[in-house]
Amino acid sequence: MFLSLLVAQVLILNHVHLLGVGTPLLYVYFAITFRRNFPKWLVLVSCFLLGFLIDTFSNTPGLASSVMTIVGLAQCYLMELIAPRDSAEDLEASKKTLGYSKFVTLSAMLTSLYCVLFFALETFNFFDVFLWLARSIVSTLLTMVLILAIESVRSR
């Protein structure tokens, strides 16, 4: 999944700009799908590495890697909050195991966190708050549509 998300983002999705503001950032799906008992240090290193490679090919030095690391950290704790208490320790975050509403909640929280931080750090000023909000919201919606499309194919 690591390589396929990297290639899809770099070759295809970085060139999609809906309404001039929205870019799907599908590689955040990698951080969402880690299992519950996966070592936290390995989640952080994996997310950082994917973000670093995205930065390398997208000419955004440090941007994706820093935000992916934060999302990887948040995923570990949000998964504990959202997953049922009596579920297996190696529960994978998917529509099939968590259920549709809990998976959408987890995905939406992590995707919106990613998009808000990504575009805040990219812009690095708050003079044009409406553009920042528009980019964050449209990119979150585009990314969520792609994540749910992949999940519907994956869960069959």
N, C-alpha and C positions, 0 to 999 in steps of 0.2 A: 504494500500500500504506500510505503514511503516514496518509492521511486515513481509510481504512477501518479501520485498527487503532485510531486515535484515537476514532472514532465508536463502534466496537464496545466499546471499553473504557469510555468515559464513559457511554454510554446503557444498556449491557446488563451487562457483566462486573463493573462496580463494585458492582452490586446482587446478585451471586451470592456466597453465603457457605456453602460446604459444611461441614457439621458445626459451624458457628459459628466456624470458624478459617480455612478455606481460601478464598481469592479468586483466581481465575485472572488472571494479569497478562500477558495475551497480547501486549501491545505490545513486550515484550522480543524477540519474533520479528523485529521491524524491525532490531534490532542484529545478529541472527544472520545475516541474509541478505545482508550487504554482500559485494561481490566482493573478491577477494584483492588486487588492485592499486589499489583505491579509495583516494584520498588520505586519510591518517589524520586530518588536520585537518577534512576534510569529514564523516568518520564521526563525530567528536566533536561537531561543531556540529549535525549532523542528530539525533544521539541526545539531545543537550542540548535541542534545540528540541522534539522530541516529548515528552520528559520535562517540559519547562516547560509545554507545553499540557495534558498530563495533570494536572500540579500545579494549573494554573489552574482546570480544570473539576472537580477532585476535592477541592479545598480541602486540599491537602497541600503547603504552600509549601516548595519546594526539595528535597523528598524524592525524587520520581521523577526530577527533572532531574539531581541529583547522582549517583544510582545508575545511571541510564542512561548518563551520561558515563563512569563507571568501566567499565561493561559494554562500551561502544563501544571503549574503550581495550584492554580485555582481548581483545575479538574479533579485533582486528588481529593480536595476537601468538599467540593460540590457533589461528587459521586457518593461520598459518605452520607451527605444530607438527603439526597434524592433516592438512593437505593433503599429498597425495603430492608428492615432490620433482620428479618429471617432469611435473607437471600444468601446465596453461596458466596464464599470469600473471593472466588475468582470470577465474579460476575462481570461480563463485558457490557459496555454501554452500547446497546443497540435497541432498535424498536421492538425486536422479538423478545428480548430478555427483560427490559424495563417496562415495556408497555408504551403505547404511542404518546400519551400525554406527558409521562415523565421523561421520555427521550426528547421530545420536543422542548420541554422546559430546560433540560440540561443543555441541549444544543443551542437554544436561543440565548441562554445566559452566557455561555462561553463565546458564542459568535458575536454577540453584541459587545461583550467586554473586549474582544479582540479588535473589532472594527472601531470602537470608540477610542481605544488607546492607540491603535495604529494611525488613525487619521489625526489624532491630537498631536502625536509625536512628529508626524510627517509635516503638518502645518506649522507647529511650534509657535503659534500665536493664536489669540482669540479675537482678532479684529473682525474676522468674517465668520461669526458663529453659525450663521444660517447655512453657509456652504459646508462647514464642518459637520453639522447635524445632518444635512442632506446626504453627504457622502457616507456618513456612518449608517444612517437608516437604510438607504437604498442598497448599500453593499451588504448589510446584514440580511436584508430580505432576499437578495439574489443568492447569497451564500446558503441561506436556510432552504431555499427552493432546491438548490443542487444537492444539499445534504439529504433532504427528504427523498429526493428522486433516487439517489444512490442507495439509501436505506430500503426503499421499497423494492428495488431489484435485489439487494443483498439478502433480504429476509425471506425470500421465496425458496 
